[in-house]
Amino acid sequence: MLAYARPGDTVHISEMFRLVRGNQHILDVLDVLHRDRLALRIHDGAFSAMHLTARHPRTDELLSTVKFMVQTLAAAGELQRELTYDGLRAAEAKGNKGGRRPAVTAAKTDGVRTAYLEKAQCLDRVFMCPNGIGASSSSPVLADGCLVYEYSACKCSWSVRTGVLLNRPFRPPASGDEMTLKVLLANAPNPTDNRNASNYACYPHIGIIQLATATREALGDRVEIRVVDGGISNTETVQRAVRAFAPDVVGVSALTPTYSEALKVAETAKTCGAKVVLGDDHAIFFPEMILRNRPQIDYVIANDGGEIPFVELIRALIDNTSMSEVSSLAYRHEGQVHLNPAPKYALSLRNTIPDLSFIEDVIDVYADNYRTQFGHLHGHQVRPVTVNNARGCENGYKRCTYCSIADLTVNTGDPRGFWKTIDQYNREHGINLFFEVYDSFTASPRYVDALIDATPPHLKRRIDDGELQVMVYARALGLTKRNNVDKLRRLGVTRANIGLDAADPEMLEAQRKNKTTGETNLEAIRMLNKAGISVHASYIAGAPGERPETLDRTIAGIRQMLSEVELSSVEFSRFIPLPNSPAWDLLVDYERPNFFKSTAEIDDYLAALGITVTREGREEMFARFGDQDLLDIDELGAFWADNFTHISEKYALERIGEVDEMVSAHNVRTGNNVG
């Protein structure tokens, strides 16, 4: 319902707890209403007399009185629901069915639905009332899909029960048979020799499955959807799938390293007559540039939460309506590139569980790949999958120098949804290893506590017995606080992936690690070892200002780690500057930085590292990389080493090779992007 509403609309609900559950959920919804400029009217209950959207004129925060009343009344609502559930269970025990009796008969509901679909007596929309069916083209209209509104033909008026009061007319479906759109969703393969890459091949790309599920749930039989994960195949395989399926729309998910392969898939799709939609991080970085440079791309979704915009786009294509109403969409119109506003979507309002039946035929491929690489870490057979019920990082306000994640704002979903996903995947698909790809699991202590409190008893027993396991990303500094390691253990975490990055204090500072030290890293891993949680550690060679002696200290730190703690795997990679990162400010966005405060701050940062870039050098950098949507990763790496470090790329790669040999000698798995 909230996804359908537009700025200026009014959300009508009978009483607050028809829309939300609990204190935090109420606050999340109020933030969404404020962000999307929606009014709220509550018709009944304790909240009906309150102006819940009132905010402080200077800080734009909810008034403290509103927060206090929300917390108080939410607690009362929880008690009310508990009493209601007790009453329902008592009624059920006596053979009675609890709940409110329908205000409208099933026959009348069917009549309204039939009239609407056949457009009988309908101009803009059919409404329901106890006396019959009516409609008015001059009246404001209501959200699509709701059959609980009343319209009185005899009184020529209507009243709202629950829903969204829109300030625009609803467009009915086109006459005749509804078309079915064939949609293929693909994850662009890794371009490195076009082989399987271990960072993709062990876990499904849950994002495209989420898109497929949300689209099917919203549009039903109006779409036929197929999902192809390039992470476990290659570009030619994806291209063959496109030709065989002959889709009307091809959606491709692309990161900066995989964008070149995404363009190849897009070219194939265009030759088959399909519309091509690009999404994911790289699309978010360069939406307008991509449309100017790449005729094979028709649309770009520039939002980290792409489900709602994608559904809106597919609906617009089916109904042949304007693209100007599709949120977060970049598109061409009359020779111009347009970019629609991109709202932020709260994960707490999303309840769609990605349907793994879209990839049922290849789930075992991921399991086999994982067992080949990491089966020795488990005492039983595992079937892994990724889940994404939360996003963001506690270091988001000052992100790491290399970090190019589109949005690091902490955005957590419903804790009950996390456990519902685990329960469903285990029962229906035998999944028993869940990789929560939350950018940093320690970013929201309140969310972690809520997950513990929401753990269903039957799943808790299986976690304690080792039958269900969880993997997470975490920051070392966060792990040493708030008893977080013990909390991870209670949640069934058996493996943590930590970006240690360096053991040299100068390089940790250069990578903006926010007070993290080599001692902090070592302490965190000792705590994880003690809790029985294995550790995947990652390091980077070639950070800004890297020198031979700083690299020596990092390698010495890795050697110390191997001798004092247990690591399941070690990844040592070269530094690659990517768009939407502080490193990109240094390389390209010097004049208009996104993560440094000013060019002066950049100059001071580089000067402290002994790096000087001339005006001519700046001009060369921008000419080579500044107006390009297709970037050569190898060229970027070499150019970075030559201009922003005191070592060569060749030297960095040689030292990485030394570390790989040292790690392997300790029977620890190594390589780029493992896990």
N, C-alpha and C positions, 0 to 999 in steps of 0.2 A: 504494500500500500504506500509506504513512504517512498519507495523507489519510483512510483508512478507520479507522485505529486511534483509540482513545479513551483518556483518562487511566486509568492502571492496567494497560493492555495491555503485553505483552512482545513486542518485535520479535525474531524468530529469523532469522538468516542463516547460511548455511553457512560463508562466510568474508567478510571485510570488503569485498573488491573485487567481490563480487556485488551490493553495494548502492551503492557510491560509486566515484568516479574521482578520484584526486589528493588532495593535502593539504587544500586549502581546502574541497573538497567534503565531506571527512570532518568538518572542523570545523563546517561549516554543518549537516550532518545531526545532529551531537551537540547543537548548539544547539536544533534542532527537537525532538529527543527530550527534552531537558531542559524546554523550554518547554511541551510537551504532556504532560509527566509520564509518559513511556514508558520502560520498562526495555529493555535491549538484551542479547541473548545471541548470541555468535558461537561457532559450533560447531567451527570448524577454522581453521588458519592462525596467523600470528604474533600476531594481535590476540586470539585466543581466551582467552588467560590474563590479559588486561588488563581492569581496571575503567575503561572509557573514560569513563563518566559521572561520575567522581569530581570533586567541586568543592570549592573552598575554603569553609569554613564561614562566613567573614565576608564575603568579596567575592562569593561565588556564581560565581566565574570557574572555568574548567577549571584543574585543577592544572597547574603548569608542567611537572611530570614527564610528565603525560599528553600535553601539547602536544609535548614533545621527542620522545617515543616515536612519536607520530603522524607527525611530520615525517620521522623516520628511517625508519620502516617504510613510509610512503607512497612515499618515494624508492625503497626496495627493490621495492615493488610496481610502480612505473613500469618499472623495469628488467625485472622478471619478465614484465610484459605485452609489452614489446618483444621479449624472447626468444620468448615464446609466438607472437607475430605472425610472427616470422621462421620459426618451425617450421611454422606453418600455411601460409605462402606456399611454403615448400620442399615440403610435402606436396602442395599444389595443383599445383605445377609437375610433380610425378611422377604426377599424375592421381588422387591420393588425397584423400579428404575428411577434414579434421582435426576435432578436437573430441571431446568425451566421448560414448560410445555411450549411447543412451537406456536408462535403468534400467527403464522401464516401456514395454511395447509400445504401438503406436498403437491396436491393437484394444482393449486394456484401458483406455486413456484414453477411447476412444469409449464403452466400456461404463460407465465411471464417470459420464461426462457425461450419457449417456442416463438412467441410473438416478437421477441427481440431478434432472434435469428432470422425470422421471416420478414422483419421490418414491418409487421402489421401495426397499424395505428401509430406509427413511430416516425418522428422527424429526426431528432437528435438522439433520443434515448428512451427506453421503456422503463418506467418505475413501477414499483409494487405498492398497492394499498389494499386495505381490507375490502374496498368496494369495487375493485376491478383494476383495469390497466389504463394508464394514461401517459401522455408525454407533452412536452411543451418546448418548442424550439427557442422561445424567448427566455426560458428559465435557465439559471445556472445548472450545470450538469454535474454528475457524480462519477466517482472512479469506476473504471471498467471492471466487470467481474463481480460486482456486489449486488445481491438480491435482497437486501434488508432495508431498502429505502421505501418510503411511502409517498405516493402521489395521489391526490384526490381530484379526480376529474370533475366531480360535482362542485368542489370548492375552488377549483382552478389553482390549487396550491400544493406544495409538497413539504414534507418534514424529513429531517435527517435522523436516522438511528445511529449508524456507525459508518465511518468511511472518510473519504477526502472530498471536500467541496471544491471543485475546480473552477478556475476563472476562464475557461476556454471550452469550446464545444467538443464533444466526443465524436470522432469519425467512425461510423459503422463500417463493417467489412464490405468489400466490393461485392457486387452482385455476382451470381453464378457460383460455380464450384470454387472452393478455396484452393489455391495452389499449394503444392508441397515443395518446399525448398530443400535441395540436397546440399548439406554442409559438411565439409571435411576440415577437421582441425588437426594441425600438425605442429610438432615441436621441431625446430630446425636442427639438423644434425651438427655435430662438431666437425669443423673443417680439417682438423689435423690428420692428414693422410686419409681423410674420410673413413676413419676406423671408429669402432666403438671406443668411447672415452669413459674411464672409470667413474668420473663424477656424475655421469648421466646413467650409465648402464646398470647400476644396482638398484635404482629406485624409479618408479613411474613419475613422469612429469604430471604432477597432480593438477597444475593450473589448467591445462587444456581439458582434462577430465571434468574439472569444476565448470568450465565454460559449457561443455557439452551437456552436463546435467542440468545446469540452470536454464539453458535454452530449451531443452526438451520439456522441463517442468513448466516453463512459461508458455510454450507454443504447441506442445503436444504433437498431434498428427500433422501439423502444418510444416514440420521439419523432419528430415531423415538425416541422421548424423553418423559420421564415422570419425574415429580418432586414430591417428598414426603418430607414434612417438619415435622421432628420428634418433633419439638417444640410444636406442638399441638396434638401429639399422644404419643406413647411410642415405645420402641424397638421392641416389638412383632408386632406392627402394621406395622412398616417399614419392618421387616423381611417378613411378609405376602405379602406386596406389591412387594418385590423382587421376591418371589416365583411365584406370580401370573403373573408378567410381563415377567419373564424369560429373563432378559436383557443380552446383550453381554458384556456391561461395566457398572459397578456401581461406581459412584463417590460419596464420602462421605466427608462432611465438618465437621471438628472436632476441638473443643477447648480443652484445657487441661482437664477441668472438664468433658467433654463429650467423651473423647477419648476411655474410656472403652466400652461405648455403640457403638461407631464407629467400634471397633474391632468385636463386636458381629454381627453387620450388615455385615461386611466384610466376616466373617466366613460363614454366610448364602449365600452370593453372590458366594463364591468359591464353595460351595457344589452344586450350580446351574450352575457351569461352566463359570461364568463371570470373566472378568478381573476387578480388583479393583484398583481405584485411590483414594488417600487420599489428601485432601487439607485443607486450612485454617491455623490458627495460629499454632496449635500444629504440623502440618505437616512441617511448615516452620522451627520450632525450631529443629526438630530431623529427617530430611529426611533420612540420611544414617543409623542412628541407627534403625529407624523403619523398613527399609528393611532388616537389619541384624537380627532383632529380630522377625519379624512378617511375616511368609510365606504367610499369607492370603492377604497381601498387595502387589500388583504388581508394582505400580507406586506411586510416591509422587511428587506433584507439590509444589515447594518451592518458591512461589512468592505471595506477597500480592495482586497483580493484576493477578489473575489466568485465566482470560478469554482467552487471546491469547495463553498461553501455553496449555490450555486444548483443544482448537480448533486444535492446531498443533498436539497434541497427538491423538485425534480422527481421524484426517486426516491420520496420519501415520499408525494407525491401519487399516483403510479402505484400504489404498494403499499399505500396507505391506512394508513400507519403514523404514529406520533406525531411531532409537530413539535418536541417537546422535545429530540430528538436531532440537529436540524439546527443546525449551528454558525452563530453570528452572526445568527440569525433573530429578528426581532420579529414577534409574532403574537398573535392574540386567542384566549382559551380561557376558557369559562365566564364571560364578561363582563369578564375582566381582560386587560390587555396584559402579555405576557411577553417578555423579551429574553434570549436564550441567550448564553453566553460566546462571545467573538470572538477566536479565536487568530490569531496572525500567521503568514503563510505565506511561506516563503523562495522567492524567484523561482528560485534555483539548483536547486530540486527540481521545477520546472515544465518540461515538455518539449513542451507542446502548441503547435504553430504555428497561429495563426488561419488558417482556411481561407477564402481570398478568393473561392472559388466561391460563397459565400453572397451576394456582391455583384457577381458577374461581369457582370451586365447593366448596372451603373451605374459601373463603374470608369472608363470614359471620361468620365463627367460630372465626376469629380474632376479628371481630367487636363485637360479643357477649361477648367474654372474656374481651375486653377493657371496654365495657359499664358496665359490672358487677363490675369492679374495679374502674373505673374512670369516669363513666357516670355522676356523680354528679358535675363534673367540667365543664360540658357543658350544654347549654340551648337547645340543639337540638340533634338529633340522629347523631352519627358519624361513619364513616368507616375509620379506620386507615391503613396506610401503611408506610414502611420505604423507604427512598430514600438515596442515597449515592453519591452525586455529588462532594464531597470534603473529604479529609482525612488529618490527621496530628494534631499537637498541638504546640502552641507557647512555651510550656515547654519541647519540644522534645529533645533539646540538654542536658537537665538535668531532665530527666523524673522522675515522682513521684516514690517513693520506691517500691510501689506495682504494677506499671503499666507494663503489659506484652504484650502490643499491638505490633504486628510484626514490623511495620514501622510508626514512628511518623513524618516523613518528610512531610511538608505541600505540598499538591498535590491537586490542585483545578481544577474542570471541567469547561466547558463552562457555564457561567451564563444563557445563553439562553436555554441550555439543561435542566437546573433545572426547568425553567418555562414551557418548552415544556412537561416535564414529568408530572408536576402537572396538566397542562391543559388536557393532554391525559388521565391520570388516572381519573380525575374528570368526563370528558365527557363519557368515555367508561365503567367505573366501579363504578361511584358514590362516589369515594374516596374524603373525605373532610378534613381529618386530616393527615398531612404529617410529619413524624418523620425523620428529616435530621440527620443521625447518624455520621456526621462529628465529629471527636474526640473532637474538641473544636471550636465552631463556631466563636470565636473571634480571632482565630489564624492568619487570613489573612484579615486585614482591607480593603485591596484593593479588595478582592473578595466580601466582604459584600457590599462595595460601588457599585461594578459592578452589583450585584444582584438587588440592588435598582434601578439603572439606567435601567436595562434590564426588569423590571417588565412590562408585557403587560397591557395596560389600562383596558381591560375587566377583567383581574384577579385582578388588583388593586382595582377595584370597589367591587369585591366580597370579597376581604380581608377586606376592610373597612366596609363592611356590616356584617362581621363575618361569612360568608358562607364558607370560606376556612381558615384553621388554620394550623400553623406550630409549631413543637416542636424541640428543639435543646439541645445539650450539650454545656456547657460554663464553663469557669473558672471565679471565682469571681473577681480576679484581673483584668482580661480583660474587664469585664462588667463595671468597674468603669472608664474606659478610653474611649476617642475618641467618646463620645456620643453614645456608642454602644447599650445601652438599648433602646434609641429612635429608632435606626436603626432596632433593632429586632422588635419593635412594628410596624414599617412601613412595614416590611416584613411579617407581619401576625403571628409572634410568640406569642403564648398564654401560653406556658409552657416552662420553662428552667430547665434542670437537671444539678445540680451543685454538684461536689465533694468537700464538705466543709472539710471532713476528721477528723478534730479535732477542739477544741476550746482552747486547751492548746498550748502556743507558742513553747514549747519545742518539742511537738509532731508534730506540723506543720513543724518545722525545720527538725526533723528526717525523715519526709515524703518528704522532698525536695520540698516544696511547693513554693519556689522561691518568697520570700518577701510577701507572703500572710499571713495575720494576722486574728485573730478573729474579729477585727474591720472592716477589709476589707470585710470579709464574710457578716457581718451584714449590712454594707453599700450597698453592691451589692443587697441583698434581699430587702432592703427598696426601692431601685431604681426600682427594678422589680415590687414590689407591687404597687408603684405609677403609673407605666405604665400599670397596669392591667394584668401583666404576672404572672401566678402561678409558684410555685417553688417546685421541688422535690429535697430534700437535702439528701446527703448520708454522713455517718460517718463511721469510722473504729476503732475498739477496738483491741489493741494488736500490734501497730506499734513498730518498733525497740525501745527498751528502755522503753516501757510503764510501768508505776508504778501505784499503786492505786490512788495516789494523782493527777497524770496527767489525769487519767480516770475520777476522780471526777470533775476536771475542765472542761473537755469536756462535761460531762453530765450537769453540771451547765450552760454551754453555750447553749446546746440544750433547756434547760428549759427557758433561756432568749429568745431564738428565738421564742419559742412557745407563749410567753407572749407579745412580741413586734412586731412580723411580722406574716404574713399569709403564711403557708406552705401547699401545697396540699398533700404531703406525705414525710415521713422520713424513710430512710433506715439506719440501724445500723448493721454492719456486722463484723465478726472477720477477722483479717488479715490472708491472705493465701499467702505464697510466691510461685510465679509461674515462670516457665522458661522465659527467656528473660526480666527479671526485675532486678533492682538494688538489690532487696531482694535475688534474685537467686545468685548474686555475693557474697553476705554475706554467703549464705548457701552452695553453691556448687562450683561456679566458682571463688573461692577465689584466686587460683593461676593464673588464666587468666581472670580477670574481664572484662566485656563488658561495664560497665557504671561507674565504679570507675576507676581512673587513674592507680592505683597500689594497691598491697596488703598493702603497708604502709598507703595509704589513707583509706583503709577499717579499718585497725587497729586503726587509729586515730579517725575515725567516731564512731566505737564501744566503744572505751575508753571514749569518751565524754559522752556516754550514760550509762556508768558503766557496759558494757558487755565485758567479757573476754572469749575467746574460745581457749582451749588448742590445741596442735598439735594432741593429741589423739582424741579430739573432732572433729577436722577437718577431720581426717581419717574416723571416724564413719559416719559423714555427707556424705562424698563422697561415701562411701561404700553403704549407704542406698539409696541415691538419685542420685548419680553422673553419673551412667551409666544405667539409667532406662528411658525408653520411656513411661511406664505406671506408673503413680503416684497416690497414695492414698491421696485424698484431706484431709480427716480427719487426717491421720497420719502426713501429712505435717503441718496442723494447730497445732496439739498438740506438735509436735517436735519444731516448731518455738516458741511457747509460752514458752516452757521449757528452751530454749537455747538463745533466743534473746529478751526476755522481763523479767520484774520483777514481773509478775503476772502469774497465771496458766490459762490454757484454760478454765477450769471450772469457774474460777472467771470472766473471760471476758464474758462468755455466761450468767452468772447470771446477770451481769450489763446490758447486752444487753436486757435481759428480763425485767428489771426494766424500761428501756427506752421505750420499746414497750408499757408497761402499761401506762406510763406517756403520750406518744404520743396519744394513743387511747383515753385517758381521755379528750383530747382536740379535739376529733372528727377529727383527722388527720389520714390518712391511714399509716400503717407501715408494716414492714416485710423485708425480704432479697430480694434484686434485684427487688423491685417494680418499675414498669415503665420502 
